[in-house]
Amino acid sequence: RKDLAGAEVAFRNSLEIDRRLHAATGEAPQALRDVAVSLSKLGDVMRAREDFAEAEAAIRESLEITRRLAAAGETPQALRDASVSLERLGIVLLDRQDLAGADAALRESLEIRKRLIVAVGETPQALRDIAVSLARLSQAEERKGSTQAALTLCEEALGLSQRLFQASPTPTARRDLESWLRKTADLRRKTGD
């Protein structure tokens, strides 16, 4: 079993160090990004510990930082960081049964990822990020009782994952493809397709 308490202590220590380094360097983007990453990792651990309020607080703070960094210069990394923070927020809000908030965060994450495709092209990472966003939105739609909308989103994610697997049959691409095939089949069964 995972040592979540130990992980929490480690990430809190890491966050404290990153905050001190940020304070010492001023508004250096990399130091600020390091704070955001530590907050995000702390949020993940708190979510795993089922402390969803603490997870949400850490992820919201990380999101605020990643938004600032993206606003300061819309680099692909800054935009991706903001999209990841929004995705993580959406997941925590799903855990907290805030379906409207989750939907809004996940849709904003997807929109940023679509902008990234325009900026960087259809790289495997950019396409996978969109597929993951679509799959997360599918989960939100299913939770809201919109099985047909969930199926449509899941089929779109499946299509992207099939393209990725055909282009490069990596273990991650295979795992994604298998996961979305199962989920699509499950949603088709629920909708009667």
Contacts in CASP RR format, 6 or more apart in sequence:
PFRMAT RR
TARGET T0000
AUTHOR 0000-0000-0000
METHOD contacts of the structure
MODEL  1
RKDLAGAEVAFRNSLEIDRRLHAATGEAPQALRDVAVSLSKLGDVMRARE
DFAEAEAAIRESLEITRRLAAAGETPQALRDASVSLERLGIVLLDRQDLA
GADAALRESLEIRKRLIVAVGETPQALRDIAVSLARLSQAEERKGSTQAA
LTLCEEALGLSQRLFQASPTPTARRDLESWLRKTADLRRKTGD
2 48 0 8 1.000
4 45 0 8 1.000
4 48 0 8 1.000
4 49 0 8 1.000
5 49 0 8 1.000
7 45 0 8 1.000
7 48 0 8 1.000
8 42 0 8 1.000
8 45 0 8 1.000
8 46 0 8 1.000
8 49 0 8 1.000
11 38 0 8 1.000
11 41 0 8 1.000
11 42 0 8 1.000
11 43 0 8 1.000
11 45 0 8 1.000
12 42 0 8 1.000
14 38 0 8 1.000
14 41 0 8 1.000
15 35 0 8 1.000
15 38 0 8 1.000
15 39 0 8 1.000
15 42 0 8 1.000
18 31 0 8 1.000
18 34 0 8 1.000
18 35 0 8 1.000
18 37 0 8 1.000
18 38 0 8 1.000
19 35 0 8 1.000
21 31 0 8 1.000
21 34 0 8 1.000
22 28 0 8 1.000
22 31 0 8 1.000
22 32 0 8 1.000
22 34 0 8 1.000
22 35 0 8 1.000
24 31 0 8 1.000
25 31 0 8 1.000
29 69 0 8 1.000
29 72 0 8 1.000
32 65 0 8 1.000
32 68 0 8 1.000
32 69 0 8 1.000
33 65 0 8 1.000
33 66 0 8 1.000
33 69 0 8 1.000
33 81 0 8 1.000
35 65 0 8 1.000
36 62 0 8 1.000
36 65 0 8 1.000
36 66 0 8 1.000
36 69 0 8 1.000
36 81 0 8 1.000
36 85 0 8 1.000
37 62 0 8 1.000
39 58 0 8 1.000
39 59 0 8 1.000
39 61 0 8 1.000
39 62 0 8 1.000
39 65 0 8 1.000
40 58 0 8 1.000
40 59 0 8 1.000
40 62 0 8 1.000
40 84 0 8 1.000
40 85 0 8 1.000
40 88 0 8 1.000
42 58 0 8 1.000
43 54 0 8 1.000
43 55 0 8 1.000
43 58 0 8 1.000
43 59 0 8 1.000
43 62 0 8 1.000
43 88 0 8 1.000
43 92 0 8 1.000
44 55 0 8 1.000
44 88 0 8 1.000
46 52 0 8 1.000
46 54 0 8 1.000
46 55 0 8 1.000
46 58 0 8 1.000
47 55 0 8 1.000
47 91 0 8 1.000
47 92 0 8 1.000
47 95 0 8 1.000
52 92 0 8 1.000
52 95 0 8 1.000
52 96 0 8 1.000
53 96 0 8 1.000
55 92 0 8 1.000
55 95 0 8 1.000
56 89 0 8 1.000
56 92 0 8 1.000
56 93 0 8 1.000
56 96 0 8 1.000
59 85 0 8 1.000
59 88 0 8 1.000
59 89 0 8 1.000
59 92 0 8 1.000
60 89 0 8 1.000
62 85 0 8 1.000
62 88 0 8 1.000
63 82 0 8 1.000
63 85 0 8 1.000
63 86 0 8 1.000
63 89 0 8 1.000
66 78 0 8 1.000
66 81 0 8 1.000
66 82 0 8 1.000
66 84 0 8 1.000
66 85 0 8 1.000
67 82 0 8 1.000
67 85 0 8 1.000
69 78 0 8 1.000
69 81 0 8 1.000
69 82 0 8 1.000
70 78 0 8 1.000
70 79 0 8 1.000
70 81 0 8 1.000
70 82 0 8 1.000
72 78 0 8 1.000
74 119 0 8 1.000
76 116 0 8 1.000
76 119 0 8 1.000
76 120 0 8 1.000
79 112 0 8 1.000
79 115 0 8 1.000
79 116 0 8 1.000
79 119 0 8 1.000
80 112 0 8 1.000
80 113 0 8 1.000
80 116 0 8 1.000
80 129 0 8 1.000
82 112 0 8 1.000
83 109 0 8 1.000
83 110 0 8 1.000
83 112 0 8 1.000
83 113 0 8 1.000
83 116 0 8 1.000
83 129 0 8 1.000
83 133 0 8 1.000
84 109 0 8 1.000
86 105 0 8 1.000
86 106 0 8 1.000
86 108 0 8 1.000
86 109 0 8 1.000
86 112 0 8 1.000
87 105 0 8 1.000
87 106 0 8 1.000
87 109 0 8 1.000
87 132 0 8 1.000
87 133 0 8 1.000
87 136 0 8 1.000
89 105 0 8 1.000
90 101 0 8 1.000
90 102 0 8 1.000
90 105 0 8 1.000
90 106 0 8 1.000
90 109 0 8 1.000
90 136 0 8 1.000
90 140 0 8 1.000
91 102 0 8 1.000
91 136 0 8 1.000
93 99 0 8 1.000
93 101 0 8 1.000
93 102 0 8 1.000
93 105 0 8 1.000
94 102 0 8 1.000
94 139 0 8 1.000
94 140 0 8 1.000
94 143 0 8 1.000
99 140 0 8 1.000
99 143 0 8 1.000
99 144 0 8 1.000
102 140 0 8 1.000
102 143 0 8 1.000
103 137 0 8 1.000
103 140 0 8 1.000
103 141 0 8 1.000
103 144 0 8 1.000
106 133 0 8 1.000
106 136 0 8 1.000
106 137 0 8 1.000
106 140 0 8 1.000
107 137 0 8 1.000
109 133 0 8 1.000
109 136 0 8 1.000
110 130 0 8 1.000
110 133 0 8 1.000
110 134 0 8 1.000
110 137 0 8 1.000
113 126 0 8 1.000
113 129 0 8 1.000
113 130 0 8 1.000
113 133 0 8 1.000
114 130 0 8 1.000
116 126 0 8 1.000
116 129 0 8 1.000
117 126 0 8 1.000
117 127 0 8 1.000
117 130 0 8 1.000
120 126 0 8 1.000
124 164 0 8 1.000
124 167 0 8 1.000
124 168 0 8 1.000
124 173 0 8 1.000
127 160 0 8 1.000
127 163 0 8 1.000
127 164 0 8 1.000
128 160 0 8 1.000
128 161 0 8 1.000
128 164 0 8 1.000
128 172 0 8 1.000
128 173 0 8 1.000
128 176 0 8 1.000
130 160 0 8 1.000
131 156 0 8 1.000
131 157 0 8 1.000
131 159 0 8 1.000
131 160 0 8 1.000
131 161 0 8 1.000
131 164 0 8 1.000
131 176 0 8 1.000
131 180 0 8 1.000
132 157 0 8 1.000
134 153 0 8 1.000
134 154 0 8 1.000
134 156 0 8 1.000
134 157 0 8 1.000
134 160 0 8 1.000
135 153 0 8 1.000
135 154 0 8 1.000
135 157 0 8 1.000
135 179 0 8 1.000
135 180 0 8 1.000
135 183 0 8 1.000
137 153 0 8 1.000
138 149 0 8 1.000
138 150 0 8 1.000
138 151 0 8 1.000
138 153 0 8 1.000
138 154 0 8 1.000
138 157 0 8 1.000
138 183 0 8 1.000
138 187 0 8 1.000
139 150 0 8 1.000
141 147 0 8 1.000
141 149 0 8 1.000
141 150 0 8 1.000
141 153 0 8 1.000
142 150 0 8 1.000
142 187 0 8 1.000
147 187 0 8 1.000
147 190 0 8 1.000
147 191 0 8 1.000
148 191 0 8 1.000
150 187 0 8 1.000
151 184 0 8 1.000
151 187 0 8 1.000
151 188 0 8 1.000
151 190 0 8 1.000
151 191 0 8 1.000
151 193 0 8 1.000
154 180 0 8 1.000
154 183 0 8 1.000
154 184 0 8 1.000
154 187 0 8 1.000
155 184 0 8 1.000
157 180 0 8 1.000
158 177 0 8 1.000
158 180 0 8 1.000
158 181 0 8 1.000
158 184 0 8 1.000
159 180 0 8 1.000
161 173 0 8 1.000
161 176 0 8 1.000
161 177 0 8 1.000
161 180 0 8 1.000
162 177 0 8 1.000
164 173 0 8 1.000
164 176 0 8 1.000
164 177 0 8 1.000
165 173 0 8 1.000
165 174 0 8 1.000
165 176 0 8 1.000
165 177 0 8 1.000
END
